[in-house]
Amino acid sequence: MFEGFRKFDIEVRNDIAIHGVIGGEGPPLLLLHGHPQTHVIWHLLAPRLADRYTVIATDLRGYGDSGKPKGDSGKPKGDSGKTEGDERHLSYSKRRMAHDQVAVMQALGFERFFLCGHDRGGRVAHRLALDHADRVIKLMVLDIAPTLAMYEATDLAFATAYWHWFFLIQPAPLPESWIEASPSDYVTRIMGGRHAGLAPFDPRAIAEYQRCLALPGAAHGICEDYRASRTIDLEHDRADRDAGHHLRVPLNVLWGEHGTIERCFDALAEWRAVSSASVEGGALPCGHYLPEEAPDAVFRQLIDFMR
């Protein structure tokens, strides 16, 4: 699915290796995936982009074939009701996940790069552009509003549509046990339960998402990703807001006109509230999974913006 690309595994810190693929020629472009997927979400775009860019697509920590640190157990400790370990889930903070990606790009010889992230990858990309603004030339995020804005504006419509946000943050092993009981079912239910069902997805891609979610530690990794977003990531986001620390790189925001972002948020207004640079973008005629539902539109938008 990535003809002409080579695979890599790069150790970033604490024996955590990040898996990915690289191919093409030109300025470096880093692509980050969402949940419950892997770098394979870019299989319709990466070969086309490789005519213009050196394309790097990685698996986030906890996902795909990348390392899966145990993080916090989340299990109740004695009668106190407290949880073991660090309750802020530092191992899966977007700050640490962003550092992974900076380390990968450095190891590949790229000090500055274009950056595009979908869903969870968009949240990692947001934090990367905040903490490492000198590394990012331009930023594109797909079908997200800022994490803090989404949590603070939670209402019945959002909580119903994004129920998995609130399920996956429950203490272990509740969500892990359901996912591990049938990883294949989890993938098809989550992805097939949105606007377009499963029709847009290549069966080979679905099979790869299912394979990776069945790997040891994968269920816990994705849960820790969401638990971190509810804890340490909100601390970092509030600290940025209080300090007036905004995005300083040009930003393009795309979302699906049939998705929850369109229904529940004013995406451009939310991103302009956290950015001191230019913010542009709009809705595409699809649902949540833009790279696989609307690859042609994403391709045109990306190459126009990333010039």
GURO-761384 format. One line per 10 residues: number of its first residue (from 0); their letters; for each residue x, y, z of N, C-alpha, C. Coordinates in nm, 2 decimals. Layout:
N
NUM> a> X:Y:Z:X:Y:Z:X:Y:Z  ...
END
This chain:
307
0> mfegfrkfdi> 0.08:-0.12:0.00:0.00:0.00:0.00:0.09:0.13:0.00  0.22:0.11:0.02:0.31:0.22:0.02:0.43:0.19:-0.07  0.40:0.16:-0.20:0.50:0.12:-0.29:0.61:0.23:-0.30  0.73:0.19:-0.30:0.84:0.28:-0.31:0.88:0.34:-0.17  0.81:0.31:-0.07:0.84:0.36:0.07:0.93:0.26:0.14  1.01:0.30:0.23:1.08:0.20:0.32:1.03:0.22:0.46  1.03:0.11:0.53:0.99:0.11:0.67:1.11:0.15:0.76  1.08:0.20:0.88:1.18:0.23:0.98:1.13:0.21:1.12  1.22:0.19:1.21:1.18:0.18:1.35:1.30:0.26:1.42  1.26:0.38:1.48:1.36:0.47:1.54:1.33:0.48:1.69
10> evrndiaihg> 1.43:0.45:1.77:1.42:0.46:1.92:1.43:0.61:1.95  1.33:0.65:2.03:1.32:0.79:2.07:1.36:0.82:2.21  1.31:0.75:2.31:1.35:0.77:2.45:1.29:0.65:2.53  1.37:0.62:2.63:1.32:0.51:2.72:1.29:0.38:2.65  1.37:0.35:2.55:1.35:0.23:2.47:1.22:0.22:2.40  1.16:0.33:2.37:1.04:0.34:2.29:1.08:0.36:2.14  1.04:0.27:2.06:1.07:0.28:1.91:0.94:0.33:1.84  0.96:0.42:1.75:0.85:0.47:1.67:0.86:0.41:1.53  0.76:0.34:1.48:0.75:0.28:1.35:0.69:0.37:1.25  0.74:0.36:1.13:0.69:0.45:1.02:0.74:0.41:0.89
20> viggegppll> 0.70:0.49:0.79:0.75:0.47:0.65:0.80:0.60:0.60  0.89:0.60:0.50:0.94:0.72:0.44:0.96:0.70:0.29  0.92:0.80:0.21:0.94:0.79:0.07:0.92:0.92:0.00  0.97:0.93:-0.13:0.95:1.05:-0.20:1.07:1.14:-0.20  1.06:1.26:-0.26:1.16:1.36:-0.27:1.10:1.50:-0.25  1.18:1.58:-0.19:1.14:1.72:-0.17:1.13:1.76:-0.03  1.07:1.87:0.01:1.06:1.91:0.15:0.99:1.80:0.24  1.04:1.79:0.36:0.98:1.69:0.45:0.84:1.72:0.49  0.75:1.62:0.49:0.61:1.63:0.53:0.58:1.52:0.62  0.55:1.55:0.75:0.52:1.45:0.85:0.37:1.43:0.86
30> llhghpqthv> 0.32:1.31:0.85:0.18:1.28:0.86:0.15:1.19:0.98  0.05:1.23:1.06:0.02:1.17:1.19:-0.13:1.12:1.18  -0.15:1.00:1.22:-0.28:0.93:1.21:-0.37:0.95:1.33  -0.49:0.90:1.32:-0.59:0.91:1.44:-0.62:0.77:1.49  -0.73:0.77:1.57:-0.78:0.65:1.64:-0.90:0.59:1.57  -0.90:0.46:1.56:-0.82:0.35:1.61:-0.73:0.30:1.50  -0.66:0.39:1.44:-0.59:0.35:1.31:-0.43:0.36:1.33  -0.36:0.36:1.22:-0.22:0.36:1.21:-0.18:0.45:1.09  -0.05:0.46:1.06:0.00:0.54:0.95:-0.07:0.50:0.82  -0.13:0.38:0.82:-0.20:0.33:0.69:-0.31:0.42:0.65
40> iwhllaprla> -0.36:0.51:0.73:-0.47:0.60:0.69:-0.43:0.68:0.57  -0.30:0.70:0.55:-0.24:0.78:0.44:-0.22:0.71:0.31  -0.26:0.58:0.30:-0.22:0.50:0.19:-0.27:0.56:0.06  -0.38:0.63:0.06:-0.43:0.69:-0.07:-0.36:0.83:-0.10  -0.30:0.89:0.00:-0.24:1.02:-0.02:-0.08:1.01:-0.03  -0.02:0.93:0.05:0.12:0.93:0.06:0.19:0.91:-0.08  0.15:0.81:-0.16:0.22:0.80:-0.29:0.21:0.92:-0.38  0.09:0.99:-0.37:0.08:1.10:-0.46:0.16:1.22:-0.40  0.16:1.23:-0.27:0.24:1.34:-0.21:0.39:1.32:-0.23  0.43:1.20:-0.25:0.57:1.17:-0.26:0.63:1.22:-0.39
50> drytviatdl> 0.55:1.27:-0.48:0.60:1.33:-0.60:0.65:1.47:-0.57  0.60:1.53:-0.46:0.64:1.67:-0.42:0.71:1.68:-0.29  0.70:1.58:-0.21:0.76:1.59:-0.07:0.83:1.46:-0.04  0.92:1.47:0.06:0.97:1.35:0.13:0.86:1.32:0.24  0.79:1.22:0.22:0.67:1.19:0.31:0.71:1.09:0.42  0.68:1.13:0.54:0.71:1.04:0.66:0.57:1.02:0.73  0.53:0.90:0.74:0.41:0.87:0.81:0.44:0.77:0.92  0.41:0.80:1.04:0.44:0.72:1.16:0.32:0.67:1.23  0.35:0.57:1.32:0.25:0.52:1.41:0.28:0.59:1.55  0.18:0.66:1.60:0.20:0.72:1.73:0.23:0.61:1.84
60> rgygdsgkpk> 0.30:0.66:1.95:0.32:0.56:2.06:0.19:0.51:2.11  0.19:0.38:2.13:0.06:0.31:2.18:-0.02:0.26:2.06  0.02:0.29:1.94:-0.06:0.25:1.82:0.03:0.18:1.72  -0.04:0.10:1.64:0.03:0.03:1.53:0.15:-0.05:1.58  0.26:-0.04:1.51:0.38:-0.11:1.54:0.48:-0.03:1.62  0.44:0.08:1.67:0.53:0.16:1.76:0.52:0.11:1.90  0.62:0.16:1.98:0.62:0.11:2.12:0.50:0.15:2.20  0.47:0.07:2.30:0.35:0.08:2.38:0.39:0.08:2.53  0.44:0.19:2.58:0.48:0.19:2.73:0.35:0.16:2.81  0.38:0.10:2.92:0.26:0.06:3.01:0.19:0.18:3.06
70> gdsgkpkgds> 0.26:0.29:3.09:0.19:0.40:3.14:0.14:0.37:3.28  0.02:0.42:3.31:-0.04:0.40:3.44:-0.13:0.29:3.44  -0.14:0.22:3.55:-0.23:0.10:3.56:-0.37:0.15:3.56  -0.40:0.26:3.64:-0.54:0.30:3.65:-0.62:0.21:3.74  -0.56:0.11:3.80:-0.64:0.02:3.88:-0.66:0.07:4.02  -0.77:0.06:4.08:-0.79:0.10:4.22:-0.68:0.05:4.31  -0.63:0.13:4.40:-0.53:0.09:4.50:-0.59:0.08:4.64  -0.61:-0.04:4.68:-0.67:-0.06:4.82:-0.81:0.00:4.83  -0.84:0.04:4.95:-0.97:0.09:4.98:-0.98:0.24:4.96  -0.87:0.30:4.92:-0.87:0.45:4.91:-0.94:0.50:4.79
80> gktegderhl> -0.95:0.41:4.69:-1.01:0.45:4.56:-0.91:0.52:4.47  -0.79:0.54:4.52:-0.69:0.61:4.44:-0.63:0.51:4.34  -0.57:0.56:4.23:-0.51:0.47:4.14:-0.36:0.46:4.15  -0.30:0.35:4.11:-0.16:0.33:4.12:-0.09:0.42:4.01  0.03:0.46:4.03:0.11:0.53:3.93:0.07:0.67:3.93  0.11:0.74:3.82:0.09:0.88:3.80:-0.05:0.90:3.74  -0.14:0.96:3.81:-0.28:0.97:3.76:-0.29:1.07:3.65  -0.19:1.14:3.61:-0.20:1.23:3.50:-0.16:1.17:3.37  -0.11:1.04:3.37:-0.08:0.97:3.25:0.02:1.03:3.16  0.13:1.07:3.23:0.24:1.14:3.16:0.30:1.06:3.04
90> syskrrmahd> 0.30:0.93:3.05:0.36:0.86:2.94:0.29:0.88:2.80  0.17:0.92:2.81:0.09:0.94:2.69:0.05:1.09:2.67  0.11:1.18:2.74:0.08:1.32:2.72:0.11:1.35:2.57  0.04:1.45:2.52:0.07:1.49:2.38:0.20:1.56:2.37  0.25:1.61:2.48:0.38:1.67:2.49:0.49:1.56:2.46  0.47:1.45:2.53:0.57:1.34:2.51:0.55:1.28:2.37  0.43:1.26:2.33:0.41:1.20:2.20:0.46:1.30:2.09  0.45:1.43:2.11:0.51:1.52:2.01:0.66:1.51:2.01  0.72:1.50:2.13:0.87:1.48:2.14:0.91:1.36:2.06  0.83:1.25:2.06:0.86:1.13:1.98:0.88:1.17:1.84
100> qvavmqalgf> 0.79:1.25:1.79:0.79:1.28:1.64:0.91:1.37:1.61  0.94:1.47:1.69:1.05:1.55:1.67:1.18:1.47:1.67  1.19:1.37:1.76:1.31:1.29:1.76:1.32:1.20:1.64  1.21:1.15:1.58:1.21:1.08:1.46:1.26:1.16:1.34  1.21:1.29:1.33:1.25:1.37:1.22:1.39:1.41:1.23  1.44:1.43:1.36:1.58:1.46:1.37:1.67:1.34:1.33  1.63:1.22:1.37:1.70:1.10:1.33:1.71:1.08:1.18  1.60:1.13:1.11:1.60:1.12:0.97:1.67:1.23:0.90  1.71:1.33:0.98:1.79:1.44:0.92:1.71:1.57:0.89  1.59:1.58:0.95:1.50:1.69:0.92:1.48:1.78:1.04
110> erfflcghdr> 1.53:1.90:1.03:1.52:2.00:1.14:1.39:2.07:1.14  1.34:2.10:1.01:1.21:2.17:0.99:1.13:2.09:0.89  1.00:2.10:0.91:0.92:2.01:0.82:0.77:2.07:0.82  0.70:2.03:0.72:0.56:2.05:0.71:0.49:1.94:0.80  0.37:1.97:0.85:0.31:1.88:0.95:0.16:1.87:0.92  0.10:1.75:0.92:-0.04:1.73:0.90:-0.08:1.61:0.99  -0.19:1.64:1.07:-0.24:1.53:1.16:-0.39:1.52:1.16  -0.44:1.40:1.16:-0.58:1.37:1.16:-0.62:1.32:1.30  -0.73:1.37:1.36:-0.78:1.31:1.48:-0.68:1.32:1.59  -0.64:1.20:1.65:-0.54:1.21:1.76:-0.41:1.26:1.71
120> ggrvahrlal> -0.37:1.23:1.59:-0.25:1.28:1.53:-0.26:1.43:1.52  -0.38:1.49:1.50:-0.39:1.63:1.50:-0.36:1.70:1.63  -0.40:1.62:1.74:-0.37:1.68:1.88:-0.22:1.67:1.91  -0.16:1.57:1.86:-0.01:1.56:1.88:0.05:1.67:1.80  0.00:1.69:1.68:0.06:1.80:1.59:0.04:1.93:1.65  -0.08:1.96:1.71:-0.10:2.09:1.78:0.00:2.11:1.89  0.02:2.01:1.97:0.12:2.02:2.08:0.26:2.04:2.02  0.29:1.96:1.92:0.43:1.98:1.86:0.45:2.12:1.81  0.35:2.18:1.74:0.37:2.31:1.69:0.37:2.42:1.80  0.31:2.39:1.91:0.32:2.48:2.03:0.46:2.47:2.09
130> dhadrviklm> 0.51:2.35:2.12:0.63:2.33:2.19:0.76:2.34:2.11  0.74:2.32:1.97:0.85:2.32:1.88:0.82:2.40:1.76  0.78:2.53:1.78:0.73:2.61:1.67:0.84:2.63:1.57  0.97:2.63:1.61:1.08:2.65:1.51:1.10:2.53:1.42  1.04:2.42:1.45:1.05:2.30:1.37:0.94:2.29:1.26  0.83:2.36:1.28:0.71:2.34:1.19:0.70:2.46:1.09  0.70:2.43:0.96:0.69:2.53:0.86:0.54:2.57:0.85  0.45:2.47:0.83:0.31:2.50:0.83:0.24:2.37:0.89  0.12:2.40:0.94:0.05:2.29:1.01:-0.09:2.28:0.95  -0.13:2.15:0.93:-0.27:2.12:0.89:-0.33:2.02:0.99
140> vldiaptlam> -0.45:2.05:1.04:-0.52:1.95:1.13:-0.65:1.91:1.06  -0.69:1.79:1.08:-0.81:1.73:1.01:-0.91:1.68:1.11  -1.03:1.75:1.11:-1.15:1.71:1.18:-1.13:1.71:1.33  -1.07:1.81:1.39:-1.06:1.84:1.53:-1.08:1.98:1.56  -1.13:2.01:1.68:-1.11:2.14:1.74:-1.01:2.12:1.86  -0.96:2.23:1.91:-0.87:2.21:2.02:-0.92:2.13:2.14  -0.84:2.05:2.20:-0.89:1.95:2.30:-0.96:2.02:2.41  -0.90:2.13:2.47:-0.96:2.20:2.58:-1.09:2.26:2.54  -1.11:2.32:2.42:-1.23:2.37:2.38:-1.34:2.26:2.37  -1.30:2.15:2.32:-1.40:2.04:2.31:-1.45:1.99:2.44
150> yeatdlafat> -1.36:1.97:2.54:-1.40:1.93:2.67:-1.49:2.03:2.74  -1.45:2.16:2.73:-1.52:2.26:2.80:-1.65:2.29:2.74  -1.68:2.26:2.62:-1.80:2.28:2.55:-1.89:2.15:2.54  -1.85:2.05:2.62:-1.92:1.92:2.61:-2.07:1.94:2.65  -2.16:1.89:2.56:-2.30:1.89:2.58:-2.35:1.75:2.54  -2.48:1.74:2.55:-2.54:1.61:2.52:-2.51:1.56:2.38  -2.52:1.65:2.28:-2.49:1.61:2.14:-2.35:1.56:2.12  -2.26:1.63:2.18:-2.12:1.59:2.16:-2.09:1.46:2.24  -2.13:1.45:2.36:-2.11:1.34:2.44:-2.17:1.21:2.38  -2.28:1.23:2.31:-2.35:1.11:2.25:-2.27:1.07:2.13
160> aywhwffliq> -2.22:1.17:2.05:-2.15:1.14:1.92:-2.01:1.08:1.96  -1.94:1.14:2.06:-1.81:1.10:2.09:-1.81:1.03:2.22  -1.90:0.93:2.24:-1.91:0.86:2.36:-1.78:0.79:2.40  -1.70:0.75:2.29:-1.58:0.67:2.32:-1.48:0.76:2.40  -1.48:0.89:2.39:-1.40:0.98:2.46:-1.41:0.95:2.61  -1.54:0.93:2.65:-1.57:0.92:2.80:-1.56:0.77:2.84  -1.57:0.68:2.75:-1.55:0.54:2.78:-1.41:0.50:2.80  -1.32:0.55:2.71:-1.18:0.51:2.71:-1.11:0.57:2.83  -1.16:0.68:2.89:-1.09:0.74:3.00:-1.12:0.67:3.14  -1.21:0.57:3.13:-1.25:0.50:3.26:-1.12:0.42:3.31
170> paplpeswie> -1.12:0.40:3.44:-1.00:0.33:3.49:-0.98:0.19:3.43  -0.86:0.15:3.41:-0.83:0.01:3.37:-0.88:-0.09:3.47  -0.92:-0.21:3.43:-0.92:-0.26:3.29:-1.05:-0.25:3.22  -1.14:-0.17:3.26:-1.28:-0.17:3.20:-1.27:-0.15:3.05  -1.22:-0.04:3.00:-1.23:-0.03:2.85:-1.13:-0.13:2.78  -1.02:-0.15:2.84:-0.92:-0.24:2.78:-0.98:-0.38:2.76  -1.06:-0.43:2.86:-1.11:-0.56:2.86:-1.21:-0.58:2.74  -1.29:-0.47:2.71:-1.38:-0.48:2.60:-1.31:-0.48:2.47  -1.21:-0.39:2.46:-1.13:-0.39:2.33:-1.06:-0.52:2.31  -0.99:-0.57:2.41:-0.92:-0.69:2.40:-1.00:-0.82:2.37
180> aspsdyvtri> -1.13:-0.81:2.41:-1.22:-0.92:2.39:-1.24:-0.94:2.24  -1.24:-0.83:2.16:-1.26:-0.84:2.02:-1.21:-0.72:1.95  -1.08:-0.71:1.93:-1.02:-0.59:1.86:-1.08:-0.56:1.73  -1.11:-0.67:1.65:-1.16:-0.65:1.52:-1.30:-0.59:1.52  -1.38:-0.63:1.62:-1.52:-0.57:1.64:-1.51:-0.43:1.68  -1.41:-0.39:1.76:-1.40:-0.26:1.81:-1.37:-0.17:1.69  -1.27:-0.21:1.60:-1.24:-0.13:1.49:-1.36:-0.10:1.40  -1.43:-0.21:1.36:-1.54:-0.19:1.27:-1.66:-0.12:1.33  -1.68:-0.13:1.46:-1.79:-0.06:1.53:-1.75:0.09:1.54  -1.63:0.13:1.57:-1.59:0.27:1.59:-1.59:0.33:1.45
190> mggrhaglap> -1.53:0.27:1.35:-1.51:0.33:1.22:-1.64:0.32:1.14  -1.71:0.21:1.15:-1.84:0.19:1.08:-1.95:0.26:1.13  -1.94:0.31:1.26:-2.05:0.38:1.32:-2.07:0.53:1.28  -1.99:0.58:1.19:-1.99:0.72:1.16:-2.07:0.73:1.02  -2.06:0.85:0.97:-2.14:0.90:0.86:-2.14:0.80:0.74  -2.03:0.75:0.69:-2.02:0.67:0.57:-2.02:0.52:0.59  -2.02:0.48:0.72:-2.01:0.34:0.74:-1.87:0.29:0.71  -1.86:0.16:0.67:-1.73:0.10:0.63:-1.70:0.11:0.48  -1.79:0.16:0.40:-1.78:0.16:0.26:-1.65:0.23:0.21  -1.61:0.34:0.26:-1.49:0.41:0.21:-1.36:0.34:0.23
200> fdpraiaeyq> -1.35:0.24:0.32:-1.22:0.19:0.36:-1.18:0.07:0.28  -1.05:0.07:0.24:-0.99:-0.05:0.18:-0.99:-0.16:0.28  -1.04:-0.28:0.24:-1.03:-0.39:0.33:-0.89:-0.42:0.39  -0.79:-0.39:0.31:-0.65:-0.42:0.35:-0.62:-0.32:0.47  -0.67:-0.20:0.46:-0.65:-0.10:0.57:-0.72:-0.15:0.69  -0.85:-0.19:0.68:-0.92:-0.23:0.80:-0.85:-0.35:0.86  -0.80:-0.45:0.78:-0.73:-0.56:0.83:-0.61:-0.52:0.91  -0.54:-0.42:0.86:-0.42:-0.37:0.93:-0.45:-0.30:1.06  -0.56:-0.22:1.07:-0.60:-0.16:1.19:-0.64:-0.27:1.29  -0.70:-0.37:1.25:-0.74:-0.48:1.34:-0.62:-0.56:1.39
210> rclalpgaah> -0.53:-0.59:1.30:-0.40:-0.66:1.34:-0.33:-0.58:1.45  -0.32:-0.45:1.43:-0.24:-0.37:1.52:-0.31:-0.35:1.66  -0.44:-0.34:1.65:-0.51:-0.33:1.78:-0.51:-0.46:1.86  -0.49:-0.57:1.80:-0.47:-0.70:1.87:-0.34:-0.72:1.93  -0.24:-0.63:1.90:-0.11:-0.65:1.95:-0.10:-0.63:2.10  -0.01:-0.70:2.18:-0.01:-0.68:2.32:0.02:-0.53:2.36  -0.06:-0.48:2.45:-0.04:-0.35:2.50:-0.12:-0.24:2.42  -0.17:-0.28:2.30:-0.24:-0.18:2.21:-0.36:-0.12:2.28  -0.45:-0.20:2.33:-0.57:-0.15:2.39:-0.54:-0.06:2.51  -0.44:-0.09:2.59:-0.40:0.00:2.70:-0.34:0.12:2.65
220> gicedyrasr> -0.26:0.11:2.54:-0.20:0.23:2.48:-0.30:0.34:2.44  -0.41:0.29:2.36:-0.50:0.39:2.31:-0.59:0.44:2.43  -0.61:0.36:2.53:-0.69:0.42:2.65:-0.60:0.52:2.72  -0.47:0.50:2.73:-0.39:0.59:2.80:-0.38:0.72:2.72  -0.38:0.71:2.59:-0.38:0.83:2.51:-0.50:0.92:2.54  -0.62:0.86:2.56:-0.74:0.94:2.59:-0.74:0.98:2.74  -0.69:0.90:2.83:-0.68:0.94:2.97:-0.59:1.06:2.98  -0.48:1.06:2.91:-0.39:1.17:2.91:-0.46:1.30:2.87  -0.54:1.29:2.76:-0.61:1.41:2.71:-0.70:1.46:2.82  -0.75:1.38:2.90:-0.85:1.42:3.01:-0.77:1.48:3.13
230> tidlehdrad> -0.64:1.46:3.14:-0.57:1.50:3.26:-0.45:1.59:3.23  -0.33:1.53:3.20:-0.22:1.61:3.18:-0.23:1.71:3.06  -0.29:1.66:2.96:-0.30:1.75:2.84:-0.38:1.87:2.87  -0.49:1.86:2.95:-0.57:1.98:2.98:-0.49:2.07:3.07  -0.40:2.02:3.16:-0.32:2.10:3.24:-0.22:2.18:3.15  -0.16:2.12:3.05:-0.08:2.19:2.96:-0.15:2.29:2.88  -0.27:2.26:2.83:-0.35:2.35:2.75:-0.40:2.47:2.83  -0.43:2.45:2.95:-0.48:2.56:3.04:-0.36:2.65:3.07  -0.24:2.59:3.09:-0.12:2.67:3.12:-0.09:2.76:3.00  -0.10:2.70:2.88:-0.08:2.78:2.76:-0.18:2.90:2.75
240> rdaghhlrvp> -0.31:2.87:2.78:-0.41:2.97:2.77:-0.38:3.08:2.87  -0.35:3.05:2.99:-0.32:3.15:3.09:-0.20:3.23:3.06  -0.10:3.17:2.99:0.02:3.24:2.96:0.01:3.32:2.82  -0.10:3.30:2.75:-0.11:3.36:2.62:-0.02:3.29:2.52  0.01:3.17:2.54:0.10:3.09:2.45:0.02:3.04:2.34  0.03:3.10:2.22:-0.05:3.06:2.11:0.03:2.99:2.00  -0.04:2.93:1.90:0.03:2.88:1.78:0.09:3.00:1.70  0.21:2.98:1.65:0.27:3.08:1.58:0.31:3.04:1.43  0.25:2.93:1.39:0.27:2.88:1.25:0.14:2.89:1.17  0.15:2.91:1.04:0.03:2.91:0.96:-0.04:2.78:0.97
250> lnvlwgehgt> -0.18:2.79:0.99:-0.26:2.68:1.02:-0.37:2.66:0.92  -0.40:2.54:0.87:-0.51:2.51:0.78:-0.59:2.40:0.85  -0.72:2.42:0.87:-0.81:2.33:0.94:-0.92:2.28:0.84  -0.93:2.15:0.83:-1.03:2.09:0.75:-1.11:2.00:0.83  -1.24:1.99:0.80:-1.33:1.89:0.87:-1.44:1.84:0.78  -1.50:1.74:0.82:-1.61:1.68:0.74:-1.74:1.75:0.77  -1.81:1.78:0.66:-1.94:1.85:0.68:-2.05:1.76:0.73  -2.03:1.63:0.73:-2.12:1.53:0.79:-2.08:1.48:0.93  -1.98:1.55:0.99:-1.93:1.50:1.11:-1.96:1.59:1.24  -1.91:1.54:1.35:-1.94:1.61:1.48:-1.88:1.75:1.49
260> iercfdalae> -1.77:1.77:1.43:-1.70:1.90:1.44:-1.79:2.00:1.37  -1.85:1.97:1.26:-1.94:2.06:1.19:-2.07:2.09:1.27  -2.12:1.99:1.34:-2.25:2.00:1.41:-2.23:2.07:1.54  -2.11:2.05:1.61:-2.10:2.10:1.75:-2.01:2.21:1.77  -1.93:2.25:1.67:-1.82:2.35:1.70:-1.81:2.45:1.58  -1.77:2.57:1.61:-1.72:2.66:1.51:-1.57:2.64:1.50  -1.53:2.55:1.42:-1.39:2.51:1.42:-1.29:2.63:1.39  -1.32:2.71:1.30:-1.22:2.82:1.27:-1.22:2.92:1.38  -1.33:2.95:1.45:-1.33:3.04:1.56:-1.25:2.98:1.68  -1.26:2.85:1.70:-1.19:2.78:1.81:-1.04:2.78:1.78
270> wravssasve> -1.00:2.76:1.66:-0.86:2.76:1.63:-0.80:2.90:1.63  -0.88:3.00:1.58:-0.83:3.13:1.59:-0.81:3.18:1.73  -0.88:3.13:1.82:-0.87:3.17:1.96:-0.74:3.12:2.02  -0.68:3.02:1.96:-0.55:2.97:2.02:-0.43:2.99:1.92  -0.45:3.08:1.83:-0.34:3.10:1.73:-0.32:3.25:1.71  -0.19:3.29:1.70:-0.16:3.43:1.66:-0.11:3.44:1.52  -0.12:3.33:1.45:-0.08:3.32:1.30:-0.21:3.31:1.22  -0.19:3.30:1.09:-0.31:3.29:1.00:-0.38:3.15:1.02  -0.51:3.15:1.02:-0.59:3.03:1.02:-0.69:3.03:0.91  -0.69:2.93:0.83:-0.78:2.92:0.72:-0.83:2.77:0.71
280> ggalpcghyl> -0.93:2.75:0.62:-0.98:2.61:0.61:-1.13:2.61:0.59  -1.19:2.49:0.60:-1.33:2.47:0.58:-1.37:2.33:0.58  -1.50:2.30:0.55:-1.55:2.17:0.55:-1.54:2.10:0.42  -1.52:1.97:0.42:-1.51:1.89:0.30:-1.64:1.80:0.29  -1.68:1.76:0.18:-1.80:1.68:0.17:-1.78:1.53:0.21  -1.76:1.51:0.34:-1.74:1.37:0.39:-1.77:1.37:0.54  -1.73:1.26:0.60:-1.75:1.25:0.74:-1.61:1.27:0.81  -1.59:1.19:0.92:-1.47:1.21:1.00:-1.34:1.17:0.94  -1.34:1.07:0.86:-1.21:1.01:0.81:-1.17:1.07:0.68  -1.13:1.19:0.68:-1.10:1.27:0.56:-0.99:1.20:0.47
290> peeapdavfr> -0.88:1.15:0.52:-0.78:1.10:0.43:-0.83:0.98:0.35  -0.93:0.91:0.40:-0.98:0.79:0.33:-1.12:0.81:0.27  -1.20:0.91:0.32:-1.32:0.94:0.26:-1.31:1.04:0.15  -1.22:1.14:0.16:-1.21:1.25:0.06:-1.06:1.27:0.03  -0.99:1.17:-0.02:-0.85:1.19:-0.04:-0.81:1.29:-0.15  -0.89:1.30:-0.25:-0.87:1.40:-0.36:-0.88:1.54:-0.31  -0.98:1.57:-0.23:-1.00:1.70:-0.17:-0.89:1.73:-0.08  -0.85:1.64:0.01:-0.74:1.66:0.11:-0.61:1.69:0.03  -0.59:1.61:-0.07:-0.46:1.63:-0.15:-0.46:1.77:-0.21  -0.56:1.81:-0.27:-0.56:1.95:-0.33:-0.54:2.06:-0.22
300> qlidfmr> -0.61:2.04:-0.11:-0.60:2.14:-0.01:-0.46:2.14:0.05  -0.40:2.02:0.07:-0.27:2.01:0.13:-0.16:2.07:0.04  -0.16:2.04:-0.08:-0.05:2.09:-0.17:-0.07:2.24:-0.19  -0.20:2.29:-0.20:-0.21:2.43:-0.21:-0.16:2.51:-0.09  -0.19:2.45:0.03:-0.16:2.52:0.15:-0.01:2.51:0.18  0.05:2.39:0.15:0.19:2.36:0.19:0.29:2.41:0.09  0.25:2.50:0.00:0.35:2.54:-0.10:0.47:2.61:-0.04
END
